[in-house]
Amino acid sequence: MAEHNQNIVWHTAAVTKEDRRKLNGHGSAVLWFTGLSGAGKSTLANAVEQRLYERNLRTYLLDGDNIRHGINRDLGFSPEDRTENIRRIGEVAKLFVDAGAIVLTAFISPYLADRALARQLVEEGEFIEIYVRCALEECEARDPKGLYKKARAGEIPEFTGISSPYEEPDQPELIVETTGQTLEQSVDQVIAYLERSGVISTTY
């Protein structure tokens, strides 16, 4: 990691995060969807964002595959690159929170330590870890991208759940079981949490 340049000084903006939240009319936070490939993270995050958008709330979705097409295109899937992938996403998510938006991130983010680092970048209550839980067998049966089949054939090294570990969240804010309920029920569960925690209002 590059050494911190002593000549770089943090500049405080005149418009604060609280000002932006007031303008938007709602709180801001990171909804950090984590889980195995095929668990339904992207599907759920997209559906939640759509519901929030329908309520005229400021949102942005950061999807794992999309980010690797751009800002993280130089990273592979080694443990070190996975850590750097999540570090960068955490920093980007922090900017969206500061902008007063609700940012949704859909990444496997398999390591506890990496998710803890992302949590530490924002203030208490601004990081909402949502464990999209689905048994490996079910994820492999779904295999929407054909990745498990390739991983089993040895075509994808360091694939989470097969040849690379996934460390389950120990204290997530929310656990969504995608095998036992409909997508609409899962979205309702997330929205209800945001209302309870005060990030969004219970009324439109």
C-alpha positions as CSV (number, residue, x, y, z in Angstrom):
1,M,0.0,0.0,0.0
2,A,1.3,3.4,-0.9
3,E,2.6,5.5,2.0
4,H,0.4,8.4,3.0
5,N,1.6,11.7,1.5
6,Q,2.0,14.2,4.3
7,N,1.3,17.1,1.9
8,I,-2.3,15.9,1.3
9,V,-4.7,17.7,3.6
10,W,-8.4,16.9,4.1
11,H,-10.7,19.7,3.1
12,T,-14.0,20.1,4.9
13,A,-16.9,21.0,2.6
14,A,-19.3,23.8,3.5
15,V,-22.3,21.6,2.7
16,T,-22.5,18.8,5.2
17,K,-23.9,15.3,5.1
18,E,-26.7,16.4,7.4
19,D,-27.5,19.3,4.9
20,R,-27.8,16.8,2.0
21,R,-30.0,14.4,4.0
22,K,-32.3,17.3,4.9
23,L,-32.5,18.3,1.2
24,N,-33.3,14.7,0.2
25,G,-35.8,14.2,3.0
26,H,-34.4,10.9,4.3
27,G,-31.3,9.3,5.9
28,S,-28.4,7.8,4.1
29,A,-26.8,4.4,4.7
30,V,-25.0,1.5,3.0
31,L,-27.1,-1.6,2.5
32,W,-24.4,-4.2,2.2
33,F,-25.8,-7.4,0.6
34,T,-23.5,-10.3,1.1
35,G,-23.8,-14.0,0.3
36,L,-22.8,-16.8,-2.0
37,S,-22.9,-16.5,-5.8
38,G,-26.5,-17.4,-6.8
39,A,-28.0,-16.5,-3.4
40,G,-30.0,-13.7,-4.9
41,K,-28.0,-10.6,-3.8
42,S,-28.2,-8.6,-7.1
43,T,-31.8,-9.6,-7.7
44,L,-32.8,-8.5,-4.2
45,A,-30.7,-5.3,-4.2
46,N,-32.3,-4.3,-7.6
47,A,-35.8,-5.0,-6.3
48,V,-35.1,-3.0,-3.1
49,E,-33.7,-0.1,-5.1
50,Q,-36.8,-0.1,-7.3
51,R,-39.1,0.0,-4.3
52,L,-37.1,2.9,-2.8
53,Y,-37.1,4.8,-6.1
54,E,-40.9,4.5,-6.2
55,R,-40.9,6.3,-2.9
56,N,-38.9,9.1,-4.4
57,L,-35.7,8.3,-2.4
58,R,-32.2,9.0,-3.6
59,T,-30.4,5.7,-4.2
60,Y,-27.5,4.1,-6.1
61,L,-26.7,0.4,-6.7
62,L,-23.1,-0.8,-6.8
63,D,-23.1,-4.3,-8.3
64,G,-20.1,-6.6,-8.1
65,D,-19.8,-7.5,-11.7
66,N,-20.4,-3.9,-12.9
67,I,-17.7,-2.6,-10.6
68,R,-15.1,-5.1,-12.0
69,H,-15.8,-3.6,-15.4
70,G,-14.6,-0.2,-14.3
71,I,-13.0,1.0,-11.1
72,N,-11.8,-2.5,-10.1
73,R,-11.0,-3.9,-13.5
74,D,-7.4,-4.3,-12.5
75,L,-8.2,-6.8,-9.7
76,G,-8.4,-10.6,-9.8
77,F,-9.8,-13.0,-7.3
78,S,-6.9,-13.8,-5.0
79,P,-7.5,-13.1,-1.3
80,E,-5.4,-9.9,-1.6
81,D,-7.4,-8.7,-4.6
82,R,-10.7,-9.5,-3.0
83,T,-9.7,-7.4,0.0
84,E,-8.7,-4.5,-2.2
85,N,-11.9,-4.9,-4.1
86,I,-14.0,-4.5,-1.0
87,R,-11.8,-1.7,0.4
88,R,-12.4,0.4,-2.8
89,I,-16.1,-0.4,-2.7
90,G,-16.3,0.6,0.9
91,E,-14.7,4.0,0.1
92,V,-17.1,4.6,-2.8
93,A,-20.1,3.6,-0.7
94,K,-18.9,6.1,2.0
95,L,-19.0,8.9,-0.6
96,F,-22.6,8.0,-1.4
97,V,-23.5,8.0,2.3
98,D,-21.9,11.4,2.6
99,A,-23.9,12.6,-0.4
100,G,-27.1,11.7,1.5
101,A,-28.0,8.7,-0.6
102,I,-29.0,5.1,0.2
103,V,-26.3,3.0,-1.5
104,L,-26.9,-0.7,-2.1
105,T,-23.9,-3.0,-2.7
106,A,-24.2,-6.5,-4.0
107,F,-20.9,-8.3,-3.5
108,I,-20.0,-11.8,-2.3
109,S,-17.5,-10.1,0.0
110,P,-16.5,-13.5,1.5
111,Y,-14.3,-12.4,4.4
112,L,-15.4,-11.1,7.8
113,A,-12.4,-8.8,8.2
114,D,-13.1,-7.1,4.9
115,R,-16.7,-6.4,5.7
116,A,-15.7,-5.2,9.1
117,L,-13.3,-2.7,7.4
118,A,-16.1,-1.5,5.2
119,R,-18.3,-1.0,8.2
120,Q,-15.6,1.1,10.0
121,L,-15.5,3.6,7.1
122,V,-18.9,5.0,8.0
123,E,-20.6,6.1,11.2
124,E,-22.5,3.9,13.6
125,G,-25.9,2.9,12.1
126,E,-24.9,3.8,8.6
127,F,-23.7,0.3,7.7
128,I,-26.5,-2.3,7.3
129,E,-25.2,-5.8,6.6
130,I,-27.8,-7.9,4.9
131,Y,-26.9,-11.6,4.8
132,V,-28.7,-13.1,1.8
133,R,-28.6,-16.6,3.0
134,C,-29.0,-19.6,0.7
135,A,-27.6,-23.1,1.0
136,L,-24.6,-23.9,-1.2
137,E,-26.6,-26.8,-2.7
138,E,-29.4,-24.5,-3.7
139,C,-27.1,-21.8,-5.1
140,E,-25.3,-24.5,-7.2
141,A,-28.6,-25.8,-8.4
142,R,-29.7,-22.3,-9.5
143,D,-26.2,-21.5,-11.0
144,P,-27.7,-18.6,-13.1
145,K,-24.3,-17.7,-14.6
146,G,-23.0,-21.2,-15.0
147,L,-20.2,-20.4,-12.7
148,Y,-20.5,-23.4,-10.3
149,K,-20.3,-25.8,-13.2
150,K,-17.1,-24.1,-14.4
151,A,-15.7,-24.1,-10.9
152,R,-16.4,-27.8,-10.4
153,A,-14.6,-28.4,-13.8
154,G,-11.6,-26.5,-12.5
155,E,-12.1,-23.7,-15.0
156,I,-12.5,-21.0,-12.3
157,P,-9.9,-21.1,-9.6
158,E,-10.5,-19.6,-6.1
159,F,-14.3,-19.7,-6.5
160,T,-16.2,-18.9,-3.3
161,G,-18.0,-21.9,-1.8
162,I,-16.1,-24.4,-3.9
163,S,-12.3,-23.7,-3.8
164,S,-12.4,-20.5,-1.7
165,P,-14.1,-19.9,1.6
166,Y,-17.1,-17.9,2.5
167,E,-17.2,-16.6,6.0
168,E,-20.8,-16.1,7.2
169,P,-21.7,-12.9,9.0
170,D,-21.7,-13.3,12.7
171,Q,-23.9,-10.4,13.6
172,P,-25.6,-9.0,10.5
173,E,-28.3,-6.4,10.9
174,L,-30.6,-8.6,8.8
175,I,-30.8,-12.1,7.4
176,V,-32.9,-12.7,4.3
177,E,-33.6,-16.3,3.5
178,T,-34.1,-16.4,-0.3
179,T,-35.2,-20.1,-0.4
180,G,-38.1,-19.7,2.0
181,Q,-39.9,-16.6,0.7
182,T,-40.8,-14.7,-2.4
183,L,-38.8,-11.8,-3.8
184,E,-41.5,-9.4,-2.7
185,Q,-41.5,-10.8,0.8
186,S,-37.7,-10.4,0.9
187,V,-38.0,-6.8,-0.3
188,D,-40.7,-6.1,2.4
189,Q,-38.3,-7.4,5.0
190,V,-35.5,-5.0,4.0
191,I,-37.9,-2.0,3.7
192,A,-39.4,-2.8,7.1
193,Y,-35.9,-2.7,8.6
194,L,-35.1,0.6,7.0
195,E,-38.3,2.0,8.5
196,R,-37.6,0.6,11.9
197,S,-34.1,2.0,12.0
198,G,-35.2,5.4,10.9
199,V,-33.3,5.6,7.6
200,I,-36.6,6.1,5.8
201,S,-40.0,7.3,6.8
202,T,-42.9,4.9,7.3
203,T,-44.9,7.2,4.9
204,Y,-44.3,8.1,1.3
